[in-house]
Amino acid sequence: MTPLIRPLQPEEMPALVALHAASFAALATAAYPPELVPAYTAMLNAPDYAPEVLASDLWVAEGAGTLLGSAGWGSQEGEVARIRKVFVHPDAARQGLATRLVRAAEDRARTAGHRRFVLRAYLGAVPFYESLGYVADRPGERPLGGGLSMPVLFMRKG
């Protein structure tokens, strides 16, 4: 059955946080030291995470009543949209779901008048974004709290 892609509902934030934590933990094993996983999970559970997520146009993929993935966008200056919160549960990975979610977010952003896209890629996801036409812009850091951060790559398209 093909997962349904639909807007996130505010009451689904606990399920979304669990999805993001599971997705990051699976990605982190290949790209980051294991000690970053608890810091990342703590960031997801911080009081400011839910309002920040809900301020975006975030949609989720749902299958059999379970959240399987997410992706959204937020407006930047000019015609630029930031693609954000792209996560797929490890059990649903490598099935084209992330591609569907990112393309859907880009389509919604285009409908709103945005023609260029930027994102902050976790290192393990760089090849995926390159396959969608994103190119490296500059390296950066993602603060996690507690004095920890992780390297990321800022990318652009269009």
C-alpha positions as CSV (number, residue, x, y, z in Angstrom):
1,M,0.0,0.0,0.0
2,T,1.3,3.4,-1.0
3,P,1.7,5.8,2.0
4,L,-0.6,8.8,2.2
5,I,1.1,12.1,2.2
6,R,-0.8,14.7,4.1
7,P,-0.3,17.7,6.5
8,L,1.0,17.1,10.0
9,Q,-1.6,17.5,12.7
10,P,-0.4,19.2,15.9
11,E,-1.5,16.3,18.1
12,E,0.9,14.1,16.1
13,M,4.0,15.8,17.5
14,P,4.9,12.9,19.9
15,A,4.8,10.4,17.0
16,L,6.8,12.8,14.8
17,V,9.5,13.2,17.4
18,A,9.7,9.4,17.7
19,L,10.0,9.2,13.9
20,H,12.7,11.9,13.8
21,A,14.6,10.2,16.6
22,A,14.5,6.7,15.0
23,S,15.5,8.1,11.6
24,F,18.4,10.1,13.0
25,A,19.7,7.1,15.1
26,A,19.8,5.0,11.9
27,L,21.5,7.7,9.9
28,A,24.0,8.6,12.7
29,T,25.5,5.1,12.8
30,A,27.1,5.8,9.4
31,A,27.9,9.5,9.6
32,Y,28.3,10.6,13.3
33,P,29.7,9.4,16.6
34,P,27.2,7.5,18.7
35,E,27.4,10.0,21.6
36,L,25.5,12.5,19.4
37,V,22.3,10.4,19.3
38,P,21.3,11.1,23.0
39,A,22.0,14.8,22.5
40,Y,20.0,14.9,19.3
41,T,17.1,13.1,21.0
42,A,17.2,15.6,23.8
43,M,17.0,18.4,21.2
44,L,13.9,16.8,19.7
45,N,12.3,16.8,23.1
46,A,13.1,20.4,24.0
47,P,10.2,22.7,24.5
48,D,11.0,24.8,21.5
49,Y,11.1,21.9,19.0
50,A,7.3,21.5,18.5
51,P,6.6,25.2,17.9
52,E,9.5,25.4,15.4
53,V,8.2,22.4,13.5
54,L,4.6,23.6,13.5
55,A,5.7,26.9,12.0
56,S,6.7,25.1,8.8
57,D,4.5,23.7,6.1
58,L,5.3,20.1,7.2
59,W,3.6,17.1,5.7
60,V,3.9,13.5,6.7
61,A,3.7,10.1,5.1
62,E,1.3,7.8,6.8
63,G,0.9,4.0,6.3
64,A,-1.4,1.8,8.3
65,G,-1.9,4.5,10.9
66,T,1.8,5.1,11.5
67,L,4.0,8.0,10.6
68,L,6.7,6.8,8.2
69,G,8.3,10.1,7.0
70,S,8.2,13.9,7.0
71,A,9.3,16.8,4.9
72,G,8.3,20.5,4.8
73,W,9.4,23.9,3.8
74,G,9.7,27.4,5.2
75,S,10.0,30.7,3.4
76,Q,13.3,32.5,3.2
77,E,14.2,35.8,1.6
78,G,13.1,36.4,-2.0
79,E,12.1,33.3,-4.0
80,V,14.0,30.9,-1.7
81,A,12.4,28.2,0.3
82,R,14.2,26.1,2.9
83,I,13.4,22.3,2.7
84,R,13.4,21.0,6.2
85,K,12.6,18.1,8.5
86,V,13.2,15.4,5.9
87,F,13.1,12.1,7.8
88,V,12.0,8.5,7.0
89,H,11.6,5.8,9.5
90,P,14.3,3.1,9.1
91,D,11.6,0.5,8.4
92,A,10.4,2.5,5.4
93,A,13.8,3.6,4.1
94,R,15.1,3.0,0.5
95,Q,11.6,2.8,-0.9
96,G,11.4,6.2,-2.6
97,L,9.4,7.8,0.3
98,A,12.0,10.6,1.0
99,T,12.0,11.5,-2.7
100,R,8.2,11.7,-2.8
101,L,8.2,13.9,0.4
102,V,10.9,16.3,-0.8
103,R,9.4,16.7,-4.3
104,A,6.0,17.3,-2.7
105,A,7.5,20.0,-0.4
106,E,9.2,21.6,-3.4
107,D,5.9,21.6,-5.4
108,R,4.1,23.3,-2.5
109,A,6.8,25.9,-2.2
110,R,6.8,26.5,-6.0
111,T,3.0,27.0,-5.8
112,A,3.7,29.7,-3.2
113,G,6.1,31.4,-5.6
114,H,9.5,30.0,-4.6
115,R,11.9,29.0,-7.3
116,R,15.1,28.2,-5.4
117,F,15.6,25.8,-2.5
118,V,18.2,25.5,0.3
119,L,18.6,22.9,3.0
120,R,20.8,21.7,5.8
121,A,21.9,18.2,5.0
122,Y,23.1,15.7,7.6
123,L,26.3,14.1,6.2
124,G,24.7,10.7,5.6
125,A,22.0,12.3,3.5
126,V,24.2,14.3,1.1
127,P,24.2,11.7,-1.7
128,F,20.4,11.5,-1.5
129,Y,20.1,15.3,-1.9
130,E,22.6,15.3,-4.7
131,S,20.4,12.7,-6.5
132,L,17.6,15.3,-6.4
133,G,19.7,18.0,-7.9
134,Y,21.0,19.8,-4.8
135,V,24.7,21.0,-4.8
136,A,27.0,21.8,-1.9
137,D,27.0,25.4,-0.8
138,R,29.1,25.4,2.4
139,P,29.9,23.3,5.4
140,G,28.2,24.2,8.7
141,E,27.4,23.0,12.2
142,R,24.1,21.9,13.8
143,P,24.0,22.9,17.5
144,L,22.5,20.2,19.7
145,G,22.7,21.8,23.1
146,G,25.0,21.0,26.0
147,G,28.0,22.3,24.0
148,L,27.6,19.7,21.3
149,S,27.2,20.2,17.6
150,M,27.4,18.1,14.5
151,P,28.8,18.9,11.1
152,V,26.3,19.5,8.3
153,L,26.4,20.6,4.7
154,F,24.3,23.5,3.5
155,M,23.0,22.7,0.0
156,R,21.1,24.6,-2.7
157,K,19.1,24.0,-5.9
158,G,17.8,26.3,-8.6
